[in-house]
């Protein structure tokens, strides 16, 4: 499954995970799955020219790490229909519970 898909409220799996106490245990796997999905999609654009394979911006299989990083940033910072990012939702939930020690 693609963790970048949104529900009817515009929330990604990452945003939903931050709203549950136990969600902390699945945040890293969601981010990993999103990165793998992005790399899979970008696989169609893999650079195979050996002359560019030594470029510092390419990951070992030839994909541009800047493109992957930008796509990951868009995923992590995507906003729900209410305009909140997953991080903002997590902080809002912590503050509403009165627990400001971790913020």
N, C-alpha and C positions, 0 to 999 in steps of 0.2 A: 504494500500500500504506500501511496505517496503522502508523506507527512505534511506536505505543503498545501494539500487540499483543504479548503475552508468549509466550515459548517454554514448553516443558513444565517448565522449572525456574523460571519466573516472571521471566526476564530479558527486558527490552525491548531493542530494537535499540541504544539508547544504552549500556546495560550491556554488551552484547556488544562494541560498538565499543571500549570502554575497555580490553578485555582483549587487544587486538591493537595492536602497535606502530604499524601503519599506520592504525589506527582513528581516530587524531587527525585525519586528513584528512577523515573523514566525520562527525565529531561535530556540527559546525555545520550541515551539510545535514540531519541527522537532527532536530536541534532546530527548524530552520526548517520541515521537513515536518510535525512534530508541531504546531507553532503554526498552520500552514495548515489542518491537519485539524481542530483545535479550533475555529478560526474558521469553517470550513465547517459543522461540526456546530451551532455557535451561530448560524449564519445563519438558522435557522428562527425565532430570537428577536430579529431585528434590530428596533430601535426606529425607527419611521418617522415619529413625531410630530415636526413641525418645531419645536415649542416646547422639546423636550429636546435638539435636535441641537447646541446650543451648550454642553452639559455637558462639563466638562474630563475626565470619566472615559470619554467615548465616543471610540472610534477613528473615523476619518472615515466609515466606512460604518454607524455607529450602534451597533456592538457595544461593550459595556462592557469597558474595559481591565482593570478589577479582576477580572472573571469570567475573562477570558483569562489574566491573570497567575496566578490561583489554579489554574486547570486546568494551566498550564505547570509550576507548582511541584509539583503532584501528580505529573505525568509525570516530571519530573527527579528527584524524591525518592522515586519508587516503589521498593519493595523486592522483591528476589527471594524465592523460597521460603526461602532461607537467611537472609533478613533483611538483606541488604546492598543499599545504594543503588549506583548506577553510580559515584559519586564514591568511595565506600568501596572498591569493587572495584578501581578504578584505583589508589588509594593502596596497597592491600594488594599488588597486583601489583608496584608500584614498590619497596616495601619488601622483598618476597621476593626481588627481583633484587639487593638490596643497594645500590640507587641511591636514596639519600635526599637527593640534592642538589636535586631539583625539588619535594620535598614540603614 
